[in-house]
Amino acid sequence: MHNDSRRHDIDALRFLVFSLLIFFHTALMYVEGTDFHMRSSYATNALNMPLVFINRWRMEIVFIISGVSCAMMTHTSRGAFLWRRIRRLLLPLLFGMAVIIPLQPYCEGVSKGLVQPGYARFLVHYFGGHAWPAGAFAGWQYGFTWNHLWYLVYLLLYTMALVALQPLLEVLKPCFQRLRGRRLLLLPALPTLAAMALLKMRYPETHAVVRDWYAHAIYFTMFVYGWCLGSDRALWAELARLRWHTLWLSLGAFAVYQYFDKIHSEHLLTWASFGSWPMRNLYMWLAICAILGWSHTLLNRPFAWLPWARQAVFPWYILHQSAIVLLAYWLVPLKLGPVLEPLLILAGTLATCWLGTSLLISKVNWLRPCFGLPARPRQTVVADTALAAN
């Protein structure tokens, strides 16, 4: 994306949302009943509601942001745009799966007692198609995993679908862009509600691409919403105008959603589902509208830290979960306490991402494309990342 067309609020929001992943994934180790790759002995139920509050819109807004950025890349043909996306996303995906991700199944498997210690031997088995014990790690049945890099896989698929469907979507885009007031706050939640009612229980979210129909329905819808939103000034102005309304309405919707969900889990079809499911989707969309409206109001300015953030966001995304899992693998057995342990994991993850990006990735020319950064030409270039132009 050309520098003169940058949307500062989108760049800032992208970095803030992806930074939230570090705190979110660390917190998952401390929540009762989650299936994160590492578990702490200091698990609690106190984090359940805050994480649900975040998780109901966390990945949805990531795909919205990706769709917005795609819409603003109008200076190339569809074919050139698609090739650029494939070139900028596929190499980090493959490099991440080969080099960064294997730490996670190794630590997870050893911590469960289902993988023998010894990382070199593990890698030989991992890349040799070894049959793993059931439940050894997430993805054991396939023999390998992309763990948190599933987002890049889905983003590639949705980008290809967008290019293929663009003539049809161009016809539908004005319908979305004309939404105002309560229609903007209600109607976009209906397709995701339909997806939940028809697909959620039959096709629970797996991130395995195949038969992940509920996840595809939600995330591709959000991606298309972002593309429709794009740089439409009137719609962004409407989101900014409604920001106080959406803030309070989203909090109210969350409260009602939690009321129904406490009666009976949304994962079961009961009478409470008829309250829980609509309120979950309404809360998700209202929260996204509030975040977009407030970010457009407060963040659309050239902050001094934005060039650094655009450069850091993709490497930090690739590195963060492996850093969390490895640090937990080392620290959890030490029983350091419910405060010191998560603080050390968080601090160590931030330090790993910061130092890894600043001292190594950004300075080694052949590594830069492996983490989504453009190779450095001889002249000084403006920092850019694949995530900054998704």
N, C-alpha and C positions, 0 to 999 in steps of 0.2 A: 504494500500500500504506500502510495506517495506520501511523503512527510507532510505536505501542505493539506492533505485531506484527513489527517489524524483526528480522531475523536478522543480528547483527553479523558473524558469521563469513562469511556469504554476501556481505554488502556488502564486507568486507575482501578476501575471495578474488576477487571480481569485479574490484576495482580492481587487485589484484596481477596477475591473469591478463591483463587488458587492458594493463597497463603493460609486461608481458613482450613484447607485440607490438612495441613500439618497438625493443627490443634485438634481437628475432628478425628483424624486417624489415631493420634496419640490417645485421645479420650476413649476411643472404642475399646482399648485394652482394660479399661477400668469400669466397664458397664456389665452388669450381670446379664447373662444370656446372649451376648453377642458372639459371633463366630469369627472375630478378627484373627489374624494370623498368629498373634502372640497374646497371651493372657497374663494379667498380673494377679497376684494373690490378694491385692487390695481392691478388688472389684466392689462396686456399690450400685445401689439403685438410684442414688441421688442425681446421677448424670442422665438418667433416662429421658426426662422431659426436655432438658435443654438440647440434647442431641436430636430428639424427634423434631423439635422446633426448627432446627437448622436443616435436618436431613430431608424435610418435605419439599424444600426448594433448592437444595444445594447443587445437585447435578443438573436440574432443570435450567437454572439460570446460567450455568456454564454453557449449555447448548444454545441458549438464547444469545449469549454474547458471541459465540462462534458464528451463529447465523447473521447477527448484525454486522460483524466484520466482513463476512462473505459478501453481503449486499453492498458494502462500501468499496469493494474491489471491482470497480467498473471500467478500469482502463485497459483490460485485456479481453480477448475473445473467450468464449466458454471453454474451448479446447486448451488454450494457453493457461487459463485459470486452473483448470483441472490438473494439468500436468505440473504446474507449480505447487499445487497442494500435495499431490502424490510425492513429488520430489522432496518437499520440505517435511512431510509427516512420516513417510514410510521408513526412511533411514533411521530416525530416532526410535521408531517402534522396534525395528529389527535389532538395532544396537542395544536398546534397553532390554529386550527379551533375552539377548545373548549374554550380556555383560552385567547389567545392573540388577535385573529381576531375580536370577537364580539364588542370590543370597536369601531371599524371602522363603522359598520352599525348603531350603536347607535348614534355616533356623527354626522354621515351624515344625518340620519333620523331626529334627533332633530333640526339640523341646517336648514333643509328644512321645518320644521314645520309639518312633517308627522309622527313623532314618539313622544309620550308623554315623557317628562323628567322623570327620575327615572330609574337608571340602573338595579336595582334588578328586577323591574317589567318587564323591557325590556327583561332581560335574561329568565324569566319565559315564556314570549310569544315567544321569539326567539327559545328556545329549545322545546317549546310545539306545534310547527307547526302552529303558528298564521298566519292568512292571512293579509299581509301588504298592505297599500295603494299603488297604482301604483306609481312607481318611488321613493319609500321611501328610498331605498338604492340599491347599486349595488347587484344584486341577489335577489331582493325582491320577484320576481315571484317564486323562489324556496324556499323561507322562510329562507335561510341561505346563507352564502358565504364563499369562501376560499380566496377571494381577491388576494393579491400578492403571496399567497402560491400556486397558480395554477402551478407555475414552478415545484414544487415537484410532483404534480400529473402527469404532462406531462413527467417529468424525469422518474418516475416509469414506466409509460406506455412504453416509448421509450426503457428503459433498458430491459423490458420483451420482446419487439419486437426484440431488438438486439440479445438477447440470442436465441430466436426462429429462427431468420433469419441468424444467424452467419455462418452456412455452405455456404449459398448462397453469403453472403457478403464477405467471405474469397476469393471467386472466383473473385469478382469484385474489391477487394481492390488493387491488383497490377495495375489495370488500372488507379486508382487515384494516386497511388504512383509514377507512371512513368511520370506524368505531369511535364513539365518544361517550363520556359519562358512564352511566350504569351499564350500557351495552358493552363497553370496553372492559368493565370490571366483572361481567358475568359470562358473556358468550364464549370467550376463549377457554373457559374452564369446562365447557360441555364436552368437547372431544376427548379430553383426558378422563372425564368421568365415565364416558362411554367405554373407553379403553379399560378402565378399572373394572367396570361391571362385566364386561365381556371376556376379558383376557387375564386379569390378575391372578385368579385362583387356578386357572387352567395352565397358564404359562408364567410361573413365578420368575422373578428377575434372576438371571444367572450370569450375564456378561459373556456368554459363550457363543454369541452371534446366532447360532442355529437354534431355532424354536424359542428365541428370547422375544416373543412377539409383544408382550406387554411393555417391556423396556423400549423396544423399537417404536411402538406406537406413541409412548410418552415423549421420548427424547427427539425423535424426528419431528414430531409436532412442534416441540419447543424450538428446534433448529429452524423450522419453516417460519414460525412466528418471529424469530429474530431477523430472518432474512426479509420478511414483510415489513418489519419495523424499520430496519435499515437506517437511513439518514432522513426519514420523513419528518421534517421539522414540526409539522402541525401535531403529529401523534406524540412526539417527544414533549412538546409543549403541554399537551393534554395530560400526559403522565406526571409532568412537573406540577401542573395545576392541581391534580388530584392527590398529591403526595400525602397530605395530612389525612384525607379521607381514607386512603388505602392503608396507611399506617394503623389507624385505629380499627378499621374494619378487619384487617388481617389478624390483629390481636384478638378481636372478638370471635372471628371464625375459628381461630386456634383453640380458644377456650371451649367453644361448643363442640368442636371436633374431639377434643380430649374427653369431654363429658361422655359422648357416645362411645368412644373407644375404651373408656374405663369400664363401661357396662359390659361390653363384650368386644373382643379383639376384631379389628377390621379384616383379619385374615380368615375369619369364619363368616359364613353367610347366615346372619340372624336378622331379626327385626332392627337391631341397632345399626346394622350395615347401611340401612336406608337413611340414617342420619350421618353416620361416620363417613361414608364414601363421598357424598356431595360436599360435606364440610372440609374434608381433607383436600379435595381438589380446589375448592373455593379459597381455602387458606393458601394453598400453594400459589395460585395465580395472583391473589391480592398481595401476598408478600413480595412476589416478583415485581409487580407494578409499583409497590412502595419503594423497593430497592432501586429500580430503574429511575423513578421520579426523583428520589432524593439524590442519587448519584449524578443525574443530569443537572440538578440544581447546584450541588456543592462541589463536584469533582471536575467539571468541564473547564479546566484551566491548566496551563502548562506548568505544573509543579516541578520543582527542581529535581525531584527524585524519579520522575517518570522515565527519562531515558535509561536510567539504571534498572528500573522495574521492568521495562520492556525487554531488556537483555536478560534479566534474571529469571523471569517467570517460567520459561520452558525447562531450563536445566533444574530449577528447584522442583518443578513438578515431577520430572523423571527420577530425581535422586531421593525425594523426601521419604517415601514409604520404605524403601530398602534401608535407609538410615534409621528410621524408627524401629523396624524389626530387628536389625542387627544390634542396636543399642539396648533394646529390651532383652534380647537373647543374652547379652552380657550382664545387664543390671538386675533383671528380675530375680535371678537366683540369690542375689546378695541381700535381699530383704532389707532394703534401705529405708523403708517407711512410706506411707501413703502420700507424703508431700515431697520428700527429696527425690524419690524414684521418678515420678513424672516430670519434675522440674529438670532433672539431669537428662532425661530422654528428650524433652523439648529443646533444652539448650544445646545438647549435642547434635540434634537434627538441624537446628538453625545454623550452628557453626559448620557442620558438614556441607550444607547447601551453600552457605556464604563463601567459605574458603574454597570448596571444590569448584564453584563457578568463577570466583574472582582470581584465584591463583593458578588454576589449571585449565578449565574448560574454555574460558574466554581468551586465553593466551596461546593455546595450542591449536594451530590452524586446522589440522585434520580432525581434531575432536569437535570443533564448533558445529559442523553439520550433523554430527552424531547426537547432538543435544538441541537441534533445531535452530542453531545460530548460523547466519550466513558466513561463509569463509571470508576472512579478512583480505581485501585487496591491498595493494601497496599503498593506496591513498587511504586517508581516514574516512570511515563511513559512518553514517548514522545507525545506531543500534536498532536491530529489528529481530523479531523471532517469528517462528511459525505460529505460535499461539497468539502473537500480536496481530496476526493477519488471518486468523481462522474465521 
